[in-house]
């Protein structure tokens, strides 16, 4: 019943938005219980309204509510920011009944400064929890590119710092 409702949603949304849902089939390598799981059929629909991108993605082999997402790209004081929210059921551990919630990501980069930032979190009816945060700074010199990238995983309280060096075909990373 839920698959029928979701399929009807796609048809109505496509007709009202003037688009056509995209159906894709991907052949996966490995051992599978059935043909459906090996082919991974998906139905998706994407659009854009006044700078807000949105989409719906449904795994045609699973019952349930499709993944619904929206994202906004913006420029603020030399930073390109991308904020994305994704509603799912059962895909992430939201610590709620049915695993319903919103996965939120924020990414930013300043090309002029060779600096990048990112963060993610999970929001559910009962809880708001940060998941990961990080940054990366690249220093370009005549001797090559040097980078430093501190990261923090809130789920297991793990801090990591990655140092890197790049020149021509040489890449070295240490964490």
LUMSEKOL-858404 format. One line per field, with one value per residue (C-alpha): chain; y, x, z. Coordinates in nm, 2 decimals. Example, Ala and Ser with C-alpha at 12.3 -4.5 7.8 and 13.67 -1.06 7.14 Angstrom:
BEGIN
cadena	[A	A]
north	[-0.45	-0.11]
east	[1.23	1.37]
up	[0.78	0.71]
REM end
This chain:
BEGIN
cadena	[A	A	A	A	A	A	A	A	A	A	A	A	A	A	A	A	A	A	A	A	A	A	A	A	A	A	A	A	A	A	A	A	A	A	A	A	A	A	A	A	A	A	A	A	A	A	A	A	A	A	A	A	A	A	A	A	A	A	A	A	A	A	A	A	A	A	A	A	A	A	A	A	A	A	A	A	A	A	A	A	A	A	A	A	A	A	A	A	A	A	A	A	A	A	A	A	A	A	A	A	A	A	A	A	A	A	A	A	A	A	A	A	A	A	A	A	A	A	A	A	A	A	A	A	A	A	A	A	A	A	A	A	A	A	A	A	A	A	A	A	A	A	A	A	A	A	A	A	A	A	A	A	A	A	A	A	A	A	A	A	A	A	A	A	A	A	A	A	A	A	A	A	A	A	A]
north	[0.00	0.24	0.17	0.24	0.57	0.67	0.58	0.79	1.08	1.06	1.07	1.36	1.55	1.50	1.61	1.92	2.02	1.95	1.69	1.32	1.10	0.92	0.55	0.39	0.04	-0.03	-0.37	-0.44	-0.69	-0.95	-1.21	-1.12	-1.30	-1.19	-1.02	-0.70	-0.63	-0.69	-0.45	-0.18	-0.01	0.35	0.62	0.98	1.33	1.65	2.02	2.37	2.65	3.00	2.86	2.58	2.25	1.95	1.59	1.26	0.92	0.59	0.24	0.05	-0.28	-0.14	-0.04	0.29	0.66	0.78	0.99	1.36	1.62	1.99	2.21	2.57	2.71	3.06	3.29	3.48	3.70	3.49	3.16	2.92	2.75	2.44	2.34	2.01	1.85	1.50	1.33	0.95	0.67	0.38	0.49	0.66	0.59	0.87	0.70	0.73	0.47	0.39	0.57	0.89	1.21	1.47	1.44	1.79	1.88	2.21	2.25	2.56	2.65	2.97	2.91	3.23	3.12	2.74	2.67	2.42	2.35	2.09	1.96	1.71	1.63	1.43	1.58	1.37	1.42	1.33	1.44	1.68	1.54	1.66	1.39	1.52	1.85	1.94	2.18	2.18	2.45	2.42	2.62	2.65	2.70	2.65	2.33	2.19	2.20	2.14	2.08	2.04	1.90	1.87	1.65	1.55	1.26	1.33	0.98	0.83	1.14	1.10	1.38	1.33	1.57	1.49	1.64	1.62	1.71	1.71	1.79	1.65	1.28	1.26	1.26	1.19	1.19	1.14	1.12]
east	[0.00	0.28	0.46	0.14	0.10	0.46	0.42	0.10	0.29	0.56	0.31	0.11	0.43	0.57	0.25	0.21	0.57	0.57	0.85	0.89	1.02	1.35	1.37	1.71	1.84	2.19	2.35	2.55	2.83	2.81	2.58	2.21	1.89	1.69	1.71	1.54	1.81	2.09	1.93	1.86	1.57	1.51	1.26	1.36	1.24	1.43	1.35	1.43	1.21	1.36	1.70	1.59	1.67	1.46	1.41	1.25	1.42	1.25	1.40	1.14	1.23	1.14	0.81	0.80	0.83	1.08	1.38	1.29	1.56	1.61	1.92	2.02	2.34	2.45	2.74	2.83	3.14	3.35	3.22	3.02	2.77	2.56	2.30	2.11	1.83	1.72	1.41	1.43	1.27	1.49	1.81	2.00	1.99	1.77	1.69	1.32	1.05	1.06	1.39	1.23	1.43	1.62	1.99	2.14	2.47	2.64	2.94	3.14	3.44	3.64	3.83	4.03	4.16	4.18	3.97	3.68	3.44	3.17	2.94	2.65	2.38	2.07	1.74	1.44	1.13	1.31	1.67	1.91	2.26	2.57	2.75	3.07	3.25	3.57	3.78	4.06	4.32	4.55	4.87	5.02	5.40	5.67	5.76	5.41	5.07	5.05	4.72	4.59	4.24	4.11	3.79	3.57	3.32	3.06	2.92	3.23	3.41	3.70	3.92	4.15	4.39	4.51	4.83	4.91	5.16	5.11	5.34	5.32	5.24	5.34	5.07	5.14	4.89	4.94	4.66]
up	[0.00	0.09	-0.24	-0.43	-0.24	-0.31	-0.68	-0.70	-0.53	-0.80	-1.08	-0.94	-0.85	-1.20	-1.37	-1.16	-1.20	-1.57	-1.54	-1.58	-1.30	-1.38	-1.35	-1.32	-1.28	-1.16	-1.18	-0.86	-0.82	-0.55	-0.40	-0.37	-0.24	-0.55	-0.88	-0.75	-0.49	-0.75	-1.00	-0.74	-0.93	-0.82	-0.91	-0.87	-0.94	-0.91	-0.96	-0.87	-0.74	-0.70	-0.61	-0.39	-0.53	-0.43	-0.50	-0.42	-0.44	-0.39	-0.39	-0.59	-0.40	-0.05	0.10	0.28	0.24	-0.02	0.06	0.02	0.01	-0.04	-0.07	-0.10	-0.25	-0.15	-0.15	0.17	0.20	-0.04	0.09	-0.13	0.11	0.04	0.29	0.24	0.44	0.37	0.53	0.55	0.74	0.85	0.67	0.95	1.33	1.45	1.78	1.73	1.66	1.29	1.25	1.11	1.09	0.89	0.81	0.77	0.60	0.56	0.34	0.26	0.06	0.00	-0.32	-0.28	0.07	-0.02	0.29	0.33	0.61	0.67	0.93	0.96	1.21	1.27	1.37	1.49	1.70	2.02	1.95	1.78	1.75	1.57	1.38	1.22	1.17	0.99	0.81	0.55	0.48	0.18	0.16	-0.19	-0.21	-0.47	-0.30	-0.33	-0.16	0.21	0.39	0.74	0.80	1.16	1.19	1.48	1.50	1.77	1.77	1.92	2.04	1.80	1.69	1.39	1.22	0.87	0.73	0.37	0.10	-0.28	-0.57	-0.92	-0.89	-0.52	-0.25	0.11	0.39	0.77	1.03]
REM end
